[in-house]
């Protein structure tokens, strides 16, 4: 019974992933000033992998999965119900981030079109952080800063089963395959082997969909032509 429940949760996550058009959402909020994110990686990292396979936007597939789980559209308001219970959840969003607020509104409309009601809770920074760290949320629109080294995955996405791991893994997602791949990537001294290991990690997290990775901002700076500058570090755009 427990395994069946977990399978239903996994299928529900996949349905939500199919329902969200991440490319349209990123264009709506950023125009061309952000990349669509496929995994917890950024273009500046040597382990960036453009071949990661993500769950594609497919509204019909999302609807079919929800139907198979027993969530049926109620013609009275367009929201799906099962055993009289509405398919709804609340998204915690920091009020200080206009980008995440706008992204939440965009996804709210996309999910509404498949019968999912996502409510938005805007919280000031202190309240947002307290709730996020305590796990007091259904969904959180979080943001992560990273550095050139993919080692940051130890704190953000590895299982919180050992000291120093998963300290920012707010949803307490666990994956042995992901943990093993990250560990292999950060311990090897061979660059190509490290890239292969992290590619396995990125694909593992994309397959299980513990989160929808939405965007990586493209930082743009303008410099007058009278200045002669050297090459800039990708983590120090100024």
C-alpha positions in Angstrom: 0.0 0.0 0.0 2.9 2.4 0.8 4.6 1.6 -2.5 1.4 2.2 -4.4 1.0 5.6 -2.6 4.5 6.6 -3.6 3.9 5.6 -7.2 0.8 7.8 -7.3 2.8 10.7 -5.9 5.5 10.1 -8.5 2.9 10.1 -11.3 1.3 13.3 -9.9 4.7 15.0 -10.1 5.1 13.8 -13.7 1.7 15.1 -14.6 2.5 18.5 -13.2 5.8 18.5 -15.1 4.0 17.6 -18.3 1.5 20.4 -17.7 4.1 23.2 -17.2 5.5 24.8 -20.3 8.8 26.0 -18.9 10.0 27.6 -22.2 6.8 29.7 -22.4 7.1 30.7 -18.8 10.7 31.8 -19.1 9.9 33.8 -22.2 7.0 35.5 -20.5 9.0 36.6 -17.5 12.5 37.2 -18.9 12.1 37.4 -22.7 15.6 36.4 -23.8 17.4 37.2 -20.5 17.3 33.7 -19.0 17.9 30.1 -20.0 15.4 27.4 -19.4 17.0 25.2 -16.7 16.9 21.4 -17.0 18.8 20.4 -13.8 20.7 22.0 -11.0 23.5 23.2 -13.2 24.5 26.4 -14.9 26.2 27.1 -18.2 29.4 28.4 -16.5 30.1 25.0 -14.9 32.4 22.6 -16.7 29.9 19.8 -16.0 27.0 21.6 -17.8 25.2 19.0 -19.9 22.9 20.1 -22.7 21.8 16.5 -23.4 19.8 16.0 -20.2 16.4 14.7 -21.0 13.5 16.3 -19.2 9.8 15.5 -19.1 8.4 17.4 -22.1 5.5 19.8 -22.1 2.4 17.7 -23.0 -0.9 18.9 -21.7 -2.8 15.9 -23.1 -0.4 13.5 -21.4 -0.8 15.4 -18.1 -4.6 15.2 -18.4 -4.4 11.4 -19.1 -2.2 10.8 -16.1 -4.5 12.7 -13.8 -7.5 10.9 -15.2 -5.8 7.6 -14.5 -5.2 8.6 -10.9 -8.9 9.3 -10.5 -8.7 13.1 -10.6 -11.7 14.1 -12.7 -12.5 17.7 -13.9 -15.5 19.2 -12.1 -17.5 21.1 -14.7 -18.6 23.6 -12.1 -15.2 25.3 -11.7 -12.8 23.3 -13.9 -10.8 22.0 -10.9 -10.2 18.2 -10.6 -11.6 16.3 -7.7 -11.3 12.8 -6.4 -13.6 11.5 -3.7 -14.9 15.1 -3.2 -11.4 16.5 -2.6 -10.1 19.3 -4.9 -6.7 18.9 -6.5 -5.1 22.0 -5.0 -1.9 23.0 -3.3 -0.2 26.2 -2.1 3.0 27.6 -3.5 5.2 29.6 -1.1 6.8 32.5 -2.9 9.2 35.2 -1.5 7.6 38.6 -1.8 11.1 40.2 -2.5 11.5 38.3 -5.8 9.5 39.8 -8.6 10.8 37.2 -10.9 9.5 34.3 -8.8 6.2 36.0 -8.2 5.6 36.4 -11.9 6.8 32.9 -12.6 4.3 31.6 -10.0 1.4 33.5 -11.6 2.4 32.1 -15.0 2.5 28.5 -13.7 -0.7 29.0 -11.8 -2.5 29.6 -15.1 -0.8 26.7 -16.9 -1.8 24.3 -14.2 -5.3 25.7 -14.2 -5.7 24.6 -17.8 -5.3 20.9 -16.7 -7.6 21.3 -13.7 -5.0 21.9 -10.9 -5.6 24.8 -8.6 -2.3 26.3 -7.3 -2.8 28.9 -4.7 0.0 31.5 -4.1 1.2 32.5 -0.7 3.5 35.5 -0.8 5.7 35.8 2.3 8.3 38.4 3.4 11.8 37.1 3.5 12.1 36.1 7.1 8.8 34.2 7.1 9.6 32.7 3.8 13.0 31.4 5.0 11.5 30.1 8.3 8.8 28.2 6.5 11.1 26.9 3.8 13.7 25.6 6.3 11.0 24.0 8.5 9.4 22.3 5.5 6.1 24.2 6.1 5.0 24.3 2.4 3.4 22.2 -0.3 5.6 23.7 -3.0 8.3 26.4 -2.6 9.6 28.7 -5.3 13.2 28.5 -4.2 16.3 30.0 -5.6 19.9 28.8 -5.3 23.2 30.6 -5.9 26.0 28.5 -7.1 29.7 28.7 -7.8 31.8 27.3 -10.6 32.3 24.0 -8.8 29.3 21.5 -8.9 30.3 20.5 -5.4 27.5 22.7 -4.2 25.1 19.8 -5.1 26.3 18.2 -1.9 24.4 20.8 0.2 21.5 21.5 -2.1 20.3 18.2 -3.4 22.1 15.2 -1.9 20.2 13.2 0.7 20.3 14.7 4.2 21.6 11.4 5.7 25.1 12.6 6.6 26.5 15.8 8.2 27.0 18.5 5.6 24.8 16.8 3.1 21.4 18.2 2.0 21.4 21.2 4.2 19.4 23.1 1.6 17.4 20.0 0.4 14.2 21.5 1.7 11.9 18.8 0.3 14.1 16.1 1.8 14.4 14.3 -1.5 16.5 11.2 -1.4 18.1 9.3 -4.3 20.9 6.8 -3.9 21.6 7.0 -7.7 22.0 10.8 -7.5 24.1 10.7 -4.3 26.5 8.0 -5.8 26.9 10.0 -9.0 27.7 13.3 -7.2 30.1 11.5 -4.9 31.9 9.9 -7.9 32.1 13.3 -9.6 33.6 15.2 -6.8 36.1 12.5 -5.8 37.6 11.6 -9.2 40.7 13.5 -10.4 39.8 12.8 -14.1 37.9 15.7 -15.7 36.1 13.5 -18.3 35.1 11.0 -15.7 33.8 13.8 -13.5 31.6 15.1 -16.4 30.2 11.7 -17.0 29.4 11.2 -13.3 27.6 14.6 -13.0 25.7 13.9 -16.2 24.3 10.7 -14.5 23.4 12.9 -11.5 21.6 15.5 -13.6 19.7 12.8 -15.5 18.7 11.1 -12.2 17.2 14.3 -10.8 15.5 15.1 -14.1 13.9 11.7 -14.2 12.5 11.7 -10.7 11.3 15.4 -10.8 11.7 16.3 -7.1 11.6 19.9 -8.5 10.9 21.7 -11.7 14.0 23.6 -12.6 12.7 26.7 -14.3 15.3 29.3 -15.2 19.0 30.4 -15.1 19.2 34.3 -15.4 21.5 35.6 -18.0 23.4 38.4 -16.4 24.0 41.3 -18.8 26.4 44.2 -18.3 27.1 47.1 -20.5 30.6 48.6 -20.6 31.6 51.8 -22.5 34.0 51.1 -25.4 36.6 53.4 -23.9 37.3 50.8 -21.3 39.7 47.9 -22.1 38.9 44.9 -20.0 40.4 41.4 -19.6 38.3 38.2 -19.8 35.7 38.1 -17.0 35.2 35.3 -14.6 31.8 33.7 -15.2 31.0 33.9 -11.5 32.0 37.5 -11.2 30.1 39.2 -14.0 31.0 42.7 -12.8 
